[in-house]
Every structure is written in C-alpha cells, then in structure tokens.
Amino acid sequence: MNVSIIRRGDHLHFEGDNRRGNTVLIDGGEQSKGMRPMELLLTAMGSCSAFDAALILKKQRQVIDDFRVEVSGTRPDTGAAKPFEKIHLTFFLSGKIDEKKAERAVKLSVEKYCSVSATFRPETKITYNLKFNA
C-alpha cells in the first residue's frame, strides 16, 4: 500500500493520492482547502468500521436503507504531539435490520475487524453506540 502527498500552492495545502488515481485534499492552515490530518484519521476510523459492519449485515441478509457514522475524537490540550485519547463512533442505521444483529456487527467491526481501530489500541479508548431509524 502506497500513497503520495504533494504540496499544492503555498503554505500547508496538500493533495494525497493513491496508485488507483483517487485523491484527497489536506490542509493544515487557515485556508481550509481540505481536511486536517487528524480529521483524516477519524474519517479512516469511521469508514473502516462502517465497511466491516455493512459487510457483516449484508451476509446476514439485513436490508440497509441508510447508514451513517459520526466520529468524534478527544485530544489533550498540551504536548508537542497530541494523539487521540478517546474516539467515539455513533452509527445511524435504518431499514429492515434486526437490532441485535446490528449491535453484534458493529461490535465485531470496531473491536475485531477494523484495522484502523486496531492501530489506535491500546492507547486510545474507543467507544461506540447505535441509533436506529434516526
């Protein structure tokens, strides 16, 4: 797995791309031309967990009409590096879904299958909850 990060313009505006030609805008300055690196980590956590949970629910023949994940992270106020201390994911699901199956799918995703989640452990406390038909 490889990605490239290329500076675009001046200051802290960059573009990341992979070998398949997909791109993401990254900005660490005040111009807000892209996501900040720590936001990208939260995005990776949410999408990784969502992929795994959706695949598990599909195998269980659950019908998903809508699936959304909101992710929040807490970092310390001081220090040179400020890694996430806590990450919380809220999964919003609607459709013909057995709530017990969905709870199990999310648990397996966050606690076992998501590689991004595993990368944060054990230093980061990861919590989650589910909301149905919200």
N, C-alpha and C positions, 0 to 999 in steps of 0.2 A: 504494500500500500504506500503510495507516494502522493504528495500534493506539492504545489509550488505557490509561493507567496511573492507577489510582485507589487512594488510601490506604484501607485497611480497618482500623479500630481505631486503636490508637496505635503509636507508635514507627515501625518500618521494615517493617510488613506492608502489602503492596500486592497489587492484582489487576490483571493485564493482560487486555485483551480486544480482539478484532478485530471488524470490521464484520459478520462472519458469526455472532457470538454465542459464539465459543469463548473460554474463559478459562484463565488460568494463575495460580497463586498464587506470589508472590515475597516473600521475607523476608530482610532483611539483618541482622536482630537475632538474639538468643539464643533466641527462641521457636520457631524452625524450623517456621513455618507454611507454608513454601513453599520453592522453590528460590532460591538466591542468583543474582544476575545473571551471574556468571562461569560458574556451572553451566548456566545457560540457553544461554550461548554454546557450551559443549561439547555440549549437547543438540542445538542447531541444527546444529552441525558433523556430529555422528553421524547425525542423521535425514536431513539433506540428502544426505550420501554414500550412506546406505542406500537412499533413494528412487531415486537415479540408478542405482546398481548393480543394484537389483531390476528396474528397467525394462529395463536392458540385458540382463540374464539372461532376462527374460521374452521379449524379442524373439528371443533365441537359443534359445527353447524349452527352457530348463533348468527342471527341476522342483525348486522350493524347498520343503522341508518345514519348515525352521526357519531363521530369520535373526535374528541379534542382533549388536549393535555395542556395544563398551565403549570409552569415550573417556577419556583422562587428559590433563591439562594441567599444565605446569610454569610457574610464575611466579617472578619474582625476589623475594628476601626484603626488599629495601629499595626505597624510592621512593614518591612520592605516588601515582602511577598504576602499577599492576603488570600490564601486558599479558602475555598468554601468550608465552613464549619458545619453547616446544615443545608440540606436541599429537600424541598417538599414538592411533591407532584400531586396535582389534582386531576383525576381522569373523569371526563364527562362522556357518558355513553347513552345512546338512545337506540331503540329498535326492539326486536324480539329477542331479548337477551335474558338468560337465567342469571339472576344477580349473584348467586353462589358461584356459578362458573366464571363470571366476570371477575369476582373477587379473587378467585384462585388463579386465573390467568394473569392478573396484574401482579399478584404476589410472586408468582413464578418469574414473571418478566423482570421485575425490579430486583428481586432477591437472588435469582439464579442465572437467568439467561442474558440479561443486558450487559454487554461488555463494557459500556461506559460506566454503568453503575459499579461494576466490579473494579474499575480503575480508581474510583473515588474511595473505596473501602480500604482499611478500616477507619481512616482519619475523619471522614465526613459522615455525619449522621444523616441517613436518608429515610424520609417518611413519605407516606402517600395516603390518599383517600380516594373514594369513588363517589360520583354523583350520577344518578340515573335519571334520564328524561328531563334534564335541567336545561 
